[in-house]
């Protein structure tokens, strides 16, 4: 059994209006050090699989086909073997 | 000649499209449930607006894996006309049938308004009755209509006439103030390379008779009917 955390972020070249709105809110709250905020998604997946390489391949395929739109998004993931 | 209007869970402009096709333009029209696979009786497929699958993950991302979509891909590849309006446009980009993607509106606000569209390509099945550069007044209603595509693809699309509609002012001037959502190059509608698949954020089905406050959307429906009857595509 594997537990994957998939992080999906907008590519650097894509404007992030949500992140900008949050940045402005933080600035108005006097968090003066905030220079940039980018919003993304965290998707946690439990995967019944014995082979680590196969589990990683499945996660990448899931990202490429559904979880991320690679026209505008990048993804990374952490994958941990866990007790079922 | 038969039209199909696809129903995904969460589509909410289905009846508007059906009404326009059947009642206003007198076309044989049927609803297509998202689990349907057999599209052989249809000549044109319309993907309506709405919030398919609640816009979960990304707009259109989950609808793109509905059972009907494989058949729609084949239908499109065979050269038959497929038009996606609003959420339908988002589904077509997610499916890879159209280039680019629709991002959150630049100012984060849902925009519900009448806008002007300049017809940039009148040689498509959807615009063949339009004059070149004709300006249409059509409503928009979306939160994620900010069209984006990478620079290389965009310059290719400009060369091949894939930019079909741009947001403009009433005189056809492409200005920042006429852009309701931050779309790159004021792009409101695009087609694929072959021209048989069109996606547009504005809703032509919402302006097909005077009672609805405008009739400018009619020319798009009449163009499709003209095309299917074998009418010449301009040029």
Boltz contact constraints between the chains, C-beta under 6 A:
constraints:
  - contact:
      token1: [A, 17]
      token2: [B, 104]
      max_distance: 6.0
  - contact:
      token1: [A, 17]
      token2: [B, 106]
      max_distance: 6.0
  - contact:
      token1: [A, 17]
      token2: [B, 108]
      max_distance: 6.0
  - contact:
      token1: [A, 69]
      token2: [B, 58]
      max_distance: 6.0
  - contact:
      token1: [A, 69]
      token2: [B, 101]
      max_distance: 6.0
  - contact:
      token1: [A, 71]
      token2: [B, 101]
      max_distance: 6.0
  - contact:
      token1: [A, 72]
      token2: [B, 101]
      max_distance: 6.0
